[in-house]
Amino acid sequence: QAQLVESGGGLVQAGGSLNLSCVASGFSINDYWMNWYRQAPGKERELVARISPFSHSLNYPPSVRGRFIVSRENAKDTVYLQMHNLKPEDTAVYYCNCPRANLWGQGTQVTVSS
């Protein structure tokens, strides 16, 4: 059964860093764009990073550009999200997504204290 599993969330002080991972099983991510989303309480789910199959194209919204870095290791079926200079407004549940396979992970909580 195909699935995505995120890890790496936690509690961090403002200005700190966290590294998230998303491991795919039951399928290969090689040919697929992969996304990271986040959802804060009471807010809509927001796309925070996209990466093309061979990492040639990376996309970020203005809210995280310059602070977040998305990467992938296709041989490990893993996608990463490095988050730096974290702010309290980055607090959310972060989800990994493969749109082509219509798959979502269960999410990992990131909490940034001020």
Secondary structure as the mmCIF struct_conf table of DSSP 4:
data_model
#
loop_
_struct_conf.conf_type_id
_struct_conf.id
_struct_conf.beg_label_comp_id
_struct_conf.beg_label_asym_id
_struct_conf.beg_label_seq_id
_struct_conf.end_label_comp_id
_struct_conf.end_label_asym_id
_struct_conf.end_label_seq_id
STRN STRN1 GLN A 3 SER A 7
STRN STRN2 GLY A 10 GLN A 13
TURN_TY1_P TURN_TY1_P1 ALA A 14 GLY A 15
STRN STRN3 LEU A 18 SER A 25
BEND BEND1 GLY A 26 PHE A 27
TURN_TY1_P TURN_TY1_P2 ASN A 30 ASP A 31
BEND BEND2 TYR A 32 TYR A 32
STRN STRN4 MET A 34 GLN A 39
TURN_TY1_P TURN_TY1_P3 PRO A 41 GLY A 42
BEND BEND3 LYS A 43 LYS A 43
STRN STRN5 GLU A 46 ILE A 51
TURN_TY1_P TURN_TY1_P4 PRO A 53 PHE A 54
BEND BEND4 SER A 55 HIS A 56
STRN STRN6 LEU A 58 ASN A 59
TURN_TY1_P TURN_TY1_P5 PRO A 62 ARG A 67
STRN STRN7 PHE A 68 GLU A 73
HELX_RH_3T_P HELX_RH_3T_P1 ASN A 74 LYS A 76
TURN_TY1_P TURN_TY1_P6 ASP A 77 ASP A 77
STRN STRN8 THR A 78 MET A 83
BEND BEND5 ASN A 85 ASN A 85
HELX_RH_3T_P HELX_RH_3T_P2 PRO A 88 ASP A 90
STRN STRN9 ALA A 92 CYS A 98
TURN_TY1_P TURN_TY1_P7 PRO A 99 ASN A 102
STRN STRN10 LEU A 103 TRP A 104
STRN STRN11 THR A 108 SER A 113
#
